[in-house]
Amino acid sequence: MTLLHHPRRAGVVVTALVSAIAVSACGSTDKDQASSLQDKVTVTGKYAEKPTIKIDTPLTVKKTTAWTTESGKGDEVGADATTILGLTIADGRTGKTAISTHDAGQRPLEVKLGDQVFPSLTNSLVGRSADSRVVVASTSDDAYGTTGAPQLGIKKGDSLVMVADILSTDPTKILDGPTGKSLPAPATAPKLESSDDDLSRLDFSGLAKPKKFAVIPLREGTGPAIENPDRIAADYIGQVWGAKEPFNNTYGKEPAKFSIGLGGVIKAWDQGLAGLKEGARVMLICPPDTAYGKTAQPGIPANSTLVFVIDVLGVG
């Protein structure tokens, strides 16, 4: 059981897109059509920032088509990957930008491709690399269907242009364990106990429970650093301060995958993992206000101080 995730309050962008976009589309890379559409759609601006979209209106899209304006060198997006996007949508009829995750008060969009959310978009992302900018010219049927999206000013039958910056995706190369220089833990930190070379539990004997959040590096790591937001793969053990056994332990199993920097994990993970390098091992001391606070979880009483040891095995 994974206990790290928090229910996320969806912003306007996420709510509008999830509720309105159809679920039966597929993208195309037909060269002739792509060339024709690229002549009518101009996208400018820096990757990972809100683009300027200029459209020769009204834009007629006979088949959903995608192309890349900037090719990254990050991990490749898999068919079932969870991907973090910066997304901007423009109305092909009017040329107006309808909505963007880059706007104030919004956050990047986390999309699991296998769930068939935004198929006219997500099918166009498979096989492309993180750090790329992808433009999707979508038919109305492949986007908002027969209803349009009046809350965004998009009418029935309007084509759409979607500009997706692939900020991160699931790591495709995952380490077997931490790398880099080992670092000494302070005497006040819990001791790590192992079984068959895997971490099995933490020992709190003789230690006073701390009151402050702490990040204790145990291995430096040698790979790329975690940015906000990023997808990561990790092994971890989590234990309530003073408990005899962990409430969660992934060692000896498949590494878990998480999004960091989107508020989907406990505050301590978002704060404590940002900037760590792939291959790092870290201990997080998490008072209640950085974990679950007054809300009890399975195996975690209310107002618990938690301790995690985390191996960052991949950064997407």
Secondary structure, DSSP 8 states (H G I E B T S, - for coil): ----B------HHHHHHHHHS-S----B--HHHHHHHHHHEEEES-TTS--EEEE-SS---SS-EEEEEE---S-B--TT-EEEEEEEEEETTT--EEEETTSTT---EEEEGGGTSSHHHHTTTTT-BTT-EEEEEE-STTTTTTT-BGGGTB-TT--EEEEEEEEEE--SS--SS--S-B----TTS-EEEEETTEEEEEE-TT----SS-EEEEEE---S-B--SSEEEEEEEEEEETT-SS-SEE-TTS--EEEEESSSSB-HHHHHHHTT-BTT-EEEEEE-GGGTTTT--BTTB-TT--EEEEEEEEEE-
